[in-house]
């Protein structure tokens, strides 16, 4: 016989009983046997939901401070005695011809080791902004045009320039030999008597100055704390980073494509670019990287010369050996690092933009007609809304 269908009124109690039995059984299982709920991936309030790719790009801007490889071309780059003498020299006006100008006159420690002026006083007056020395030991090229390939070579040029410290190799050598305190400082730093060759002595002075400048590393910032929190998956720590800065960061690594040039922990690829800033100066033009390369290649003090302490074993010399001067370099300038940006105004190679907001607006309204016609076009106007511009400025201030 066929079983009669189960009446509807019995179905519900049976189902409830089975569910209750299953629940009681689940509660008696050890915790390790209980099915685990997947962790929530939703970002907590106050934290944007960055994608895996965005997180990877953010993490690539650290860690900070980085491990810096000593400059092989400078034998005293990490020696404490040389650093100590370099500090003394940096603030010593006796290095200048008239005894009134020191390195610190233009690179002021209270101003992030720059002077706060649109353009430098002296040889580059009316042409170029004084760059900060913070993190300069990590730079591949020094100067807005990249006319130097080492920190010590960049330190030597102002000493011997008529428009700056107004020394010659001979006069600088005489100043050191005839000033007991300076002579003693050299002996303590280098462990030997002053060399008779004026050029060697001048280079050693520059190398001591570079040893000190290599210690000038910018401090950690709110961005670094945020970056580290994302890296270790600590969402609760990451929420302390302002939302405006987070939105600006997303724009920086995304739609703005700023990381094409401002990459890595220093926020700079260390190279050169035409960014549509006019390069006309009183009496002509500032050709930027083009003239910088000309100066570099004819210098007796580049990494290919006899003053490189590592000689052919210097791994950084390969860059100088293989650079090629091309027309596209005309009007290109060094991509600066963006750390401690709030302390290094005004901005651009000619100091033409006074505020961070002005820099953001420059890229928002970029004049493409000023860019090189040859080569790959990387830059384009961002056409930022007022809110986007404010967010991007907030991010840059967090650096």
C-alpha positions as CSV (number, residue, x, y, z in Angstrom):
1,X,0.0,0.0,0.0
2,X,1.1,3.5,-0.6
3,X,1.9,5.5,2.6
4,X,-0.5,8.4,3.0
5,X,1.1,11.8,2.8
6,X,2.4,13.4,6.0
7,X,-0.1,15.9,7.3
8,X,1.0,19.5,7.2
9,X,0.4,20.0,10.9
10,X,3.1,17.4,11.8
11,X,5.7,18.8,9.4
12,X,6.5,22.0,11.3
13,X,7.2,20.3,14.7
14,X,9.4,17.7,13.1
15,X,11.5,20.4,11.3
16,X,11.8,22.5,14.4
17,X,12.9,19.4,16.4
18,X,15.6,18.6,13.9
19,X,16.9,22.1,13.9
20,X,17.0,22.2,17.7
21,X,18.9,18.9,17.7
22,X,21.5,20.2,15.2
23,X,22.0,23.3,17.2
24,X,22.5,21.4,20.5
25,X,25.0,19.1,18.7
26,X,26.9,22.1,17.3
27,X,27.2,23.7,20.8
28,X,28.7,20.5,22.2
29,X,31.5,20.4,19.6
30,X,34.9,21.7,20.6
31,X,35.7,25.2,19.4
32,X,38.3,23.9,16.9
33,X,35.6,21.7,15.2
34,X,33.1,24.5,14.9
35,X,32.9,26.1,11.4
36,X,34.6,29.5,11.4
37,X,33.1,32.6,9.9
38,X,35.4,34.4,7.4
39,X,36.9,37.6,8.8
40,X,35.2,40.8,7.6
41,X,37.1,42.6,4.9
42,X,35.2,45.8,5.2
43,X,37.3,48.8,6.3
44,X,36.4,50.3,9.6
45,X,34.8,53.8,9.7
46,X,37.5,56.4,8.9
47,X,39.5,54.1,6.5
48,X,39.0,53.9,2.8
49,X,38.7,50.5,1.3
50,X,42.0,50.4,-0.7
51,X,42.3,47.6,-3.2
52,X,45.2,45.2,-3.1
53,X,46.9,47.0,-5.9
54,X,46.5,50.4,-4.2
55,X,47.9,48.9,-1.0
56,X,50.9,47.6,-2.8
57,X,51.6,51.0,-4.4
58,X,51.3,52.7,-1.0
59,X,53.6,50.2,0.7
60,X,56.2,50.8,-2.1
61,X,56.7,54.4,-0.7
62,X,58.5,53.0,2.3
63,X,59.9,52.0,4.7
64,X,61.2,55.1,6.3
65,X,63.9,55.8,7.1
66,X,65.5,53.6,4.5
67,X,68.9,51.8,4.7
68,X,71.3,54.0,2.8
69,X,74.3,52.6,1.1
70,X,77.5,54.6,1.8
71,X,79.0,56.4,-1.2
72,X,81.9,54.3,-2.4
73,X,83.5,57.4,-4.0
74,X,84.0,59.0,-0.6
75,X,86.3,57.1,1.7
76,X,85.3,59.1,4.7
77,X,81.5,59.0,4.0
78,X,80.7,57.1,7.2
79,X,83.7,58.1,9.5
80,X,82.6,59.9,12.6
81,X,85.7,62.1,12.6
82,X,84.9,63.3,9.1
83,X,81.3,63.9,10.0
84,X,82.3,65.9,13.0
85,X,84.7,68.1,10.9
86,X,82.0,68.4,8.2
87,X,79.6,69.8,10.8
88,X,82.1,72.4,11.8
89,X,83.0,73.3,8.2
90,X,79.3,73.6,7.2
91,X,78.8,76.5,9.7
92,X,82.3,78.0,9.2
93,X,82.3,81.3,7.1
94,X,86.1,81.1,6.9
95,X,85.6,78.7,3.9
96,X,84.4,81.7,1.9
97,X,86.7,84.2,0.2
98,X,85.4,87.2,2.2
99,X,85.0,85.2,5.4
100,X,81.3,86.1,5.6
101,X,79.4,83.2,3.9
102,X,79.0,79.7,5.1
103,X,77.2,76.7,3.6
104,X,74.6,77.2,6.4
105,X,74.0,80.8,5.1
106,X,71.8,79.3,2.3
107,X,71.1,75.9,3.7
108,X,69.5,76.9,7.0
109,X,68.7,74.1,9.4
110,X,65.6,75.9,10.7
111,X,64.3,75.9,7.1
112,X,64.8,72.2,6.3
113,X,68.3,73.2,5.0
114,X,67.2,75.6,2.3
115,X,66.7,79.4,2.5
116,X,63.0,80.0,1.9
117,X,63.7,82.4,-1.0
118,X,62.3,82.0,-4.6
119,X,65.8,81.9,-6.0
120,X,69.2,81.6,-4.6
121,X,71.5,84.5,-3.8
122,X,74.7,84.5,-5.8
123,X,75.5,82.7,-9.0
124,X,72.1,81.3,-9.5
125,X,70.2,84.4,-8.4
126,X,67.1,84.9,-10.5
127,X,67.4,81.4,-11.9
128,X,67.0,78.5,-9.4
129,X,65.5,77.8,-6.0
130,X,67.9,76.6,-3.3
131,X,67.1,72.9,-2.7
132,X,66.8,71.3,0.7
133,X,69.7,69.1,1.7
134,X,67.5,66.6,3.6
135,X,67.9,63.1,2.1
136,X,70.4,64.3,-0.4
137,X,72.6,61.3,0.2
138,X,70.0,59.2,-1.5
139,X,70.0,61.2,-4.7
140,X,71.6,59.8,-7.8
141,X,72.1,63.3,-9.4
142,X,72.6,66.6,-7.5
143,X,71.4,70.0,-8.6
144,X,68.3,71.0,-10.5
145,X,70.1,70.2,-13.8
146,X,72.0,67.1,-12.5
147,X,75.4,68.7,-13.0
148,X,76.9,66.6,-10.2
149,X,76.9,62.8,-9.6
150,X,78.1,62.8,-6.0
151,X,77.3,64.8,-2.9
152,X,80.9,65.8,-2.5
153,X,81.2,67.1,-6.0
154,X,78.0,69.2,-5.4
155,X,79.6,70.5,-2.2
156,X,82.8,71.5,-4.0
157,X,81.2,73.7,-6.7
158,X,79.9,76.5,-4.3
159,X,83.3,76.8,-2.7
160,X,85.0,77.5,-6.0
161,X,82.3,79.6,-7.6
162,X,82.8,83.4,-8.0
163,X,79.1,84.0,-7.4
164,X,79.0,82.0,-4.2
165,X,82.0,81.4,-1.8
166,X,84.5,82.9,-4.2
167,X,87.5,80.7,-3.5
168,X,90.0,79.2,-5.9
169,X,91.9,75.9,-5.3
170,X,95.0,78.0,-4.3
171,X,93.2,80.4,-2.0
172,X,91.2,77.6,-0.3
173,X,94.4,75.6,0.2
174,X,96.1,78.6,1.7
175,X,93.2,79.3,4.0
176,X,93.3,75.8,5.4
177,X,97.1,75.7,5.8
178,X,97.3,79.1,7.4
179,X,94.4,78.6,9.9
180,X,95.6,76.2,12.6
181,X,92.1,75.2,13.7
182,X,91.2,74.2,10.1
183,X,94.5,72.4,9.6
184,X,94.0,70.4,12.9
185,X,90.5,69.6,11.9
186,X,91.7,68.1,8.6
187,X,94.3,66.0,10.4
188,X,91.7,64.7,12.9
189,X,89.2,63.8,10.1
190,X,91.6,62.2,7.7
191,X,94.4,60.9,10.0
192,X,97.1,62.5,8.0
193,X,98.8,65.8,7.3
194,X,97.3,68.2,4.7
195,X,98.2,67.2,1.2
196,X,100.4,69.5,-0.8
197,X,98.1,69.3,-3.9
198,X,95.4,72.0,-3.7
199,X,92.8,70.1,-5.7
200,X,93.1,67.0,-3.5
201,X,92.8,69.2,-0.4
202,X,89.7,71.0,-1.7
203,X,88.1,67.6,-2.6
204,X,88.8,66.3,0.8
205,X,87.1,69.4,2.3
206,X,84.1,68.6,0.1
207,X,84.1,65.0,1.2
208,X,84.0,65.9,4.8
209,X,81.1,68.3,4.1
210,X,79.3,65.4,2.2
211,X,79.9,63.1,5.2
212,X,78.0,65.5,7.4
213,X,75.2,66.1,4.8
214,X,74.7,62.3,4.5
215,X,73.4,62.3,8.1
216,X,70.6,64.8,7.2
217,X,67.7,62.4,6.9
218,X,64.1,63.7,7.2
219,X,62.0,62.5,10.1
220,X,59.0,60.2,9.9
221,X,55.7,61.6,8.9
222,X,52.0,60.8,9.4
223,X,52.1,59.1,6.0
224,X,54.8,56.7,7.2
225,X,52.7,55.6,10.2
226,X,49.7,55.1,7.9
227,X,51.8,53.2,5.3
228,X,53.3,50.9,8.1
229,X,49.8,50.3,9.5
230,X,48.5,49.2,6.1
231,X,51.6,47.0,5.6
232,X,51.0,45.0,8.8
233,X,47.2,45.0,8.4
234,X,46.5,47.2,11.4
235,X,43.3,48.9,10.4
236,X,42.7,50.4,13.8
237,X,46.0,52.3,13.6
238,X,45.4,53.3,10.0
239,X,42.2,55.2,10.8
240,X,44.2,57.9,12.6
241,X,45.3,59.1,9.1
242,X,42.9,61.9,8.0
243,X,40.3,60.9,5.4
244,X,41.2,63.9,3.2
245,X,44.8,62.7,3.1
246,X,43.6,59.2,2.2
247,X,41.5,60.5,-0.6
248,X,44.4,62.6,-1.8
249,X,46.7,59.5,-1.6
250,X,44.3,57.5,-3.7
251,X,44.3,60.3,-6.3
252,X,48.1,60.5,-6.1
253,X,48.7,56.8,-6.9
254,X,45.7,56.5,-9.2
255,X,44.1,59.0,-11.5
256,X,46.8,61.6,-11.0
257,X,49.6,59.2,-12.0
258,X,51.9,61.2,-9.8
259,X,53.9,58.0,-8.9
260,X,55.3,57.8,-12.4
261,X,57.8,60.5,-11.3
262,X,57.4,60.7,-7.5
263,X,58.1,57.0,-6.8
264,X,59.7,55.1,-3.9
265,X,60.4,56.1,-0.3
266,X,61.7,59.5,-1.2
267,X,58.8,60.2,-3.6
268,X,61.2,60.7,-6.5
269,X,62.5,58.6,-9.3
270,X,65.7,60.7,-9.1
271,X,65.5,61.6,-12.8
272,X,64.5,64.7,-14.8
273,X,61.3,65.9,-16.4
274,X,59.7,68.8,-18.3
275,X,56.7,69.8,-16.3
276,X,55.6,72.8,-18.2
277,X,57.3,75.4,-16.0
278,X,58.7,78.3,-18.0
279,X,62.5,78.2,-18.1
280,X,63.1,81.8,-19.3
281,X,65.5,83.7,-17.1
282,X,67.0,87.2,-17.2
283,X,69.3,87.3,-20.3
284,X,68.1,84.0,-21.8
285,X,66.9,80.6,-20.8
286,X,67.9,78.0,-18.2
287,X,68.3,74.8,-20.2
288,X,68.2,72.5,-17.1
289,X,69.3,69.0,-17.6
290,X,70.9,69.8,-21.0
291,X,73.4,72.2,-19.5
292,X,73.7,70.1,-16.4
293,X,74.9,67.1,-18.4
294,X,77.3,69.3,-20.3
295,X,78.8,70.5,-17.0
296,X,78.8,66.9,-15.6
297,X,80.7,65.4,-18.5
298,X,83.4,68.0,-18.7
299,X,84.0,68.1,-14.9
300,X,87.2,66.9,-13.4
301,X,85.3,65.9,-10.3
302,X,82.7,63.5,-11.6
303,X,82.8,59.8,-10.7
304,X,84.9,58.9,-13.8
305,X,87.8,61.1,-12.6
306,X,90.8,60.5,-10.4
307,X,89.1,61.8,-7.2
308,X,86.7,58.9,-7.0
309,X,88.1,56.9,-4.0
310,X,86.6,53.7,-5.4
311,X,87.9,54.1,-8.9
312,X,86.5,51.6,-11.3
313,X,84.9,49.6,-8.5
314,X,82.3,52.4,-7.8
315,X,78.9,50.9,-8.8
316,X,77.4,54.4,-9.3
317,X,79.9,55.4,-11.9
318,X,78.1,53.4,-14.6
319,X,75.3,56.0,-14.6
320,X,77.8,58.8,-15.5
321,X,79.6,56.6,-18.0
322,X,76.5,55.9,-20.1
323,X,74.5,59.2,-20.0
324,X,73.9,60.7,-23.5
325,X,73.2,64.3,-24.1
326,X,70.0,64.6,-26.2
327,X,67.8,67.6,-27.3
328,X,65.0,66.3,-25.1
329,X,67.0,67.2,-22.0
330,X,66.5,70.9,-22.8
331,X,64.2,72.4,-20.2
332,X,64.1,69.2,-18.0
333,X,64.7,69.6,-14.3
334,X,65.3,67.2,-11.5
335,X,62.2,65.5,-9.9
336,X,62.5,66.5,-6.2
337,X,61.5,64.4,-3.3
338,X,58.3,65.4,-1.6
339,X,59.1,64.7,2.0
340,X,58.7,67.6,4.4
341,X,57.1,69.6,1.6
342,X,55.4,72.0,3.9
343,X,58.8,73.3,5.1
344,X,60.5,73.8,1.8
345,X,58.4,76.5,0.0
346,X,58.5,78.1,-2.5
347,X,58.4,75.3,-5.1
348,X,59.6,74.4,-8.6
349,X,63.2,74.9,-9.9
350,X,62.6,78.6,-10.1
351,X,60.7,79.1,-6.9
352,X,57.7,80.4,-8.9
353,X,55.0,78.7,-6.8
354,X,54.5,79.9,-3.3
355,X,52.1,77.3,-1.8
356,X,51.3,73.6,-2.1
357,X,47.9,74.6,-3.4
358,X,49.6,76.4,-6.2
359,X,51.6,73.3,-7.1
360,X,48.4,71.2,-7.2
361,X,46.7,73.9,-9.4
362,X,49.6,73.9,-11.8
363,X,49.1,70.2,-12.5
364,X,45.3,70.6,-12.6
365,X,45.6,73.3,-15.3
366,X,48.8,72.0,-16.9
367,X,49.6,73.8,-20.2
368,X,50.4,71.0,-22.6
369,X,51.6,73.4,-25.2
370,X,54.8,74.0,-23.1
371,X,55.7,70.3,-23.0
372,X,58.3,68.8,-25.3
373,X,56.9,67.7,-28.6
374,X,59.3,64.7,-28.8
375,X,59.3,61.6,-26.5
376,X,56.5,60.1,-24.5
377,X,53.8,62.4,-23.1
378,X,53.4,61.5,-19.5
379,X,51.8,64.6,-18.1
380,X,48.3,65.8,-18.8
381,X,46.0,68.3,-17.1
382,X,44.3,66.7,-14.1
383,X,41.2,69.0,-14.2
384,X,40.7,68.6,-10.5
385,X,37.6,69.6,-8.7
386,X,38.0,71.9,-5.7
387,X,37.4,69.0,-3.4
388,X,40.0,66.8,-5.2
389,X,42.5,69.6,-5.1
390,X,42.0,70.1,-1.4
391,X,42.4,66.3,-0.8
392,X,45.6,66.2,-2.8
393,X,47.1,69.1,-0.9
394,X,46.1,67.4,2.4
395,X,48.0,64.3,1.3
396,X,51.1,66.3,0.3
397,X,51.1,68.0,3.7
398,X,51.1,64.7,5.4
399,X,54.5,64.0,3.9
